[in-house]
Amino acid sequence: MSAGGAGSPGGTQAVEAETLTASGRERRRELLAVEEPLGIRVVAERGGRPERFDVAVTMRTPGADRELALGFLFTEGVVTAGDAVARVRECEAPTAQPGSVVEVYLRPGVDFDADRFRRNVYTSSSCGICGRAAIEQVRMLCPAVPGDGPRIARETLWTLPARLRAGQAVFADTGGLHAAGLFDAAGELLVLREDVGRHNAVDKVIGRLLADDALPAAGRLLMVSGRVSFELVQKAALAGIPVLAAVGAPSSLAVELGSDLGMTIIGFLRGERCNVYCGQGRVEAIP
């Protein structure tokens, strides 16, 4: 199974804007990151015939749409391995609706309970969820990550924000996108995806790994351009990624879940400084 191409960055759109300064105003052309809806549809066999189930609509930046669909379905627990997927195809939404649709075809015999999926809507909340009960629910889906490795040098951590930023092609033009980057323990950037949504960018990275049969991603580090939410910790844990770092702050629930699952959560990674909230043993100790 392949997700298709390497996942080119999403598009931009030119608009006219008026820039105001102390000396006056100026009409100029500005580039904005495109945001459009993407429908995610599962096609499963029922009684020997394919049946389609619309499972989600997400607002995203076009690009790597197949990876986004695969990553979303994996982190929602619909697809548990790449060999469950027969093929992935993109199609246009009906003319009355903007955006596109990605159809993910499950192999015959792969179970898909549409009602159960609809009841588990908490996993797709981009705003995060609260409470100890939520952690208990997610723990049933998320395995604890291995306790050993990777060992990451502090000097390697300091280089990651610049490497992430250097790979953000559309952000350089628009200033309006989040990014998620997968690194190895030496700081080499392996996969980078951009999107208007942090969770979408992470799903695109995980979808690429699923298509490449590279899950679980033990020994890897995931860095995001914004803050760390409960949902992002959940997605990283499901992918077997033991270290999650961000330029911003984590939420209290993100740290609690990360600690419960044996992960390393790093926040405020800027310059030669960061906070390691849990899993400190994976970061090179201070002499």
N, C-alpha and C positions, 0 to 999 in steps of 0.2 A: 504494500500500500504506500502510495506517495501523496504528499499534500500538494504536489505541483512544483512551481518555481520557488526560487530562494526567498521570495517575499520582498518585493521592491517597496520602498517607502510610499506612504500614502500621498495623495495629491495635494496641490495647493490651488487657491483661487484668488485672482487679482480683484481688488475692490478699490474704489476711490475713497480717500479719507482726507480730512482736513486736520493738519497739524498746527496746534496753537503754541506759540512761544511768547516770551516777553516782548519780542520785537515785532510780532505780527502773526499772520496766519499764512499757511501754504497748502494748496491742494496737491496731493501726491498719490501715487499708486502704491498700495500696500498688498502684501501677500498674506493670506489667511490659510490655516490648515482646514482642509475639507472635513466636515462632519456629516455623515449620512447613516441612515439605518441599515442594518444587516439582519436579515432573517436567517435563523438557524433551524434546519429541518432534518429530522431523522427519518430515513426510509427503512422500514423493517418488514420482514416477510410475515404475512398472516394468511394461513390456509393456502400456502403456495403462491400467493399474490403479494406484490409489494404494496405497502400501505404507508402513507406519508403522515408525519406528525410534526406540526409546527411547535417547537419547544421554546423558542426565545426570539426576541428582537433586541438588539443592542445597538446603541449609537457608537459608531467607530470611525476612524480615519481609514478610507479605502487603502488596500494593500495587505498582502498576506491574509486574505479573508479565509482561505481554506485552513491555514494554520490556526487562525482565531477560532473557527468552528471546532476543530479537533481539540484544541486546548480547553475550550469552554466545556465540551462534553466530557473530557477526561477529568477536569477538576470538579465537575458536577457528579461524577460517579456513573455517568451513562455508559462511557467507554472505558474499560479497564486495561486494555492493551491494544497495540496497533493492529494485531491480527484479527481483531473483532470487526475491523472496517474493510469492506470490499473496495469501495472507491468513494471519491469525493468530487462533486461537480458544482460549478457555479452557474446560476441562471438568473435572469432578470426577474424582478418582482413584477406583478401585474401593472399595466400602464397607469392605473389610477394611484399606484403607490410608488414613492421614490425608493431608490436604493436597490439592493441585490439580495439574493437568497443563496445560501450554500446548503446543498443537500449532502448528507452523510449517509451512505448506504451500509447498513450492517450486513454481515455475512449471514446466510441461512443458519438458523439454530441459535443465534445470539439473542438472548432474552432482552426485551425492552418493555418495561411497564410504564406506559404513558401516565397513568393515574398516580403511580408512586412518584414519578419525576415531578409532576405538578405539585404534589404535597411538599416536596423538598425545596420550595422556593427560597428558603432562607439562605441557601448556598449561593444564590446569584445576586444578593443585595450589595450594590456598589457603595452603599452608605454605611456598611458595617452593621453588626448586631450586638446586642448587649446581654450580659448575664451569664452566670455559671452554667445554666442549662444549655446555652449555645455551645460552650466548650465541650460539654459532655456529648452533645450530638456530633460535633465535628470529630471528636476523638474516635468515634466508632468508624469513621471513614479514613482518618489520617493515621498511618503507622508512625511510630516513633522513628526518627532518623538514626542511623548508626552513630554510636558514641565516639568512634575514632575518626580523625581527619575531617576535612583537610586542615593542615597546619598552615596558617597564613601569616607572613611577616608583616609587621606594621608598615614597613616601607612599601610593600606591595599595596596595602590598603590605601595609602596616600595617593597612589597613581590612578585609582579606579575612577573617581569623578571626571578627571580630564579625559580619560580614555572613553568613558561613556559619552561625554559631551561631544568629543571629536567624531563619534559615529552617528550623531543625530543630524542627518542631512536635512530633514524637513524642519526641524526646530531651528536650524541655522537660518532658514528663510523666513520663518513665521514667528518664532518665539512662543508657539502655542501648543506644543505637544509634550506628552510624557514619554519616557523611555524605560525599557527594561533590558538589561544586558546580562548575559551569562558568561562568567569568567572561570578559568581554571585557577588552581592555587598559586600559579606563578603570575597571575594578573593578565593572561592573554584573553582577549575578547573573542568568544566563540560564536555567540549569536546576539544580535541586537535588533529590537523591533520598537517602533514608535506608534503612538496612538493618542487620541484625545483623552482616553481613559486609561488610568494606571492598570486596572485589572485586565483590560483588553491587551495592553502591551505584554503583560505577563502571560496571558493565555496564548498569545502568538508565539512567544518563546517556547512554551511547553508544547504547543502543537507542532512546532518544528522538531522538537526532540522526539515526540511520539511518532511522527512520520519517519524519522531516521532510526527508529527502534533504539533510542538512546536513553530510555527511562528504566529504572530510576537514575537520576543524575547525581549519584554520590560523588563526593570530591569536588563539587562545583560550588560557585558562589553566585547568587543572584543579586544584582544591584538595581534599584529603581530610583527615578529622578525626583520623586516626591516624598511623601510620608509612608510609613508602614502601618497598614491597617490589619485587623483581624483576618479579613478575607485574603489578603496577600500572603500572610503566614500560612493559611490553610492551603492555598494553591501551591506554594513552594514545598510544603510538607508532603502533599500528595505526589509531587514529582520527585520526591526523595532528595531535594536540595537542602543541605544542612545549614547553609549560611545565607542570611538575607540582610542586605545592607541598603541604606538609603541616605540621601543628603538631608532629609528631614527627620522629623521625630516619629517614633512609634506610638501607638495608643497603648493604654494600660492593658487592654484585653489582648492585643497583639503580643505583648511581652509575656503575658500569662500563658497564652497558648504555646508560644515558642518555647518557653521554659518547660511546660508539661511534655512537649514532644521532643525535647533534647536538642533543640536548634540553637544556633547562635544568631542573635538579633543585634544589629549594629545601626545606630542612628547618628545624625549630625556629622556624617563623614564629609568633612570639608577641610581642605588644606592638610596640615599634619596634626589632625585632631579628630576624635570620634568618641562616642559612648558605646560601650559594649554592655548590653542589658542582661544577657544570659548566654550561657555557653562560652564563657571566657576562655576555656581551655583550648579552643581552636585558634586563638589569636596568640601570636608570639608574645611570651611574657616580657614585661619590662625588666631589664637587668637590675 
